[in-house]
Amino acid sequence: MNARYMLTGFFLTVFLVSGVLVVRRNFVHLGELPQAYASEPKVKGPADAPIEIQEYSDFQCPACQRAQPVLKALLEKYPGKIRVVFHHFPLAGHQWSSIAHQAAECAAVQGKFWEYHDLLFQEQAVWSGPQNPTQLFLKDAQILSLDVDAFATCLADTGIQEKIKQERQGGDRLQVRSTPTFFINKERAVGHLELKTKAEEIIHRTLKLPAEKAQEPEAAPASAPEAAPASAPEAAPASVPVAMPTPTPSTPAPAAS
């Protein structure tokens, strides 16, 4: 009798352990990403910069592309004073946005996020067409001297997809309703025109700089900020500071978004 119970217990234990292993294999946790897929936050500028601009952007969004020269001009005008933090916010209405963000994250794994980021925006009109742009993204990886085989494997990794999804959900919690949306020292700005005016205002106020001579307002472009799905929560008023997440370097974990 005892032998029969022991045998039953043995088979039950094997069954439970096997089930746990199957679940672990199919459920990817950010904390369990392979070490090869751990990347640092997508940050440009010193950690102690008095101005922090957090950007929620979509690589296939024309309005996001228009914001890039504004960011570049601000960084050049105030060297060492601005820290830019990029957050993935792919919109559901853009066919190739998700794979573009995954490609950028895979470039970040190999230490070249910003270079790949720039290429995606520069070539936006090329890869946004009806054809699947995966081959173009692999070519860009080659142009930047990335390990193309590792990059291709990363493009299919569900852990990287999960990581991007979680960044997008972080934007949802902050009531991001359109791209590009920026938080400049926690104050919201939407679109490249508001980024330009509000950033200057906050920079001058924070750094106690003299006011600049007023300029003629720039005409609104054809590509206005693009709205996120209607199911997203209502946006907070633009003048209300919003609590932002503090990006911290990812801690590589043992191999198991």
Secondary structure, DSSP 8 states (H G I E B T S, - for coil): -HHHHHHHHHHHHHHHHHHHHHHHHH---GGG--GGG-----EES-TT-SEEEEEEE-TT-HHHHHHHHHHHHHHHHSTTTEEEEEEE---TT-TTHHHHHHHHHHHHHTT-HHHHHHHHHHTHHHHTSSS--HHHHHHHHHHTT--HHHHHHHHT-HHHHHHHHHHHHHHHHTT--EESEEEETTEEEEHHHHHHHHHHHHHHHHHT-------------SS--EE--TTS-----TTS-----------------
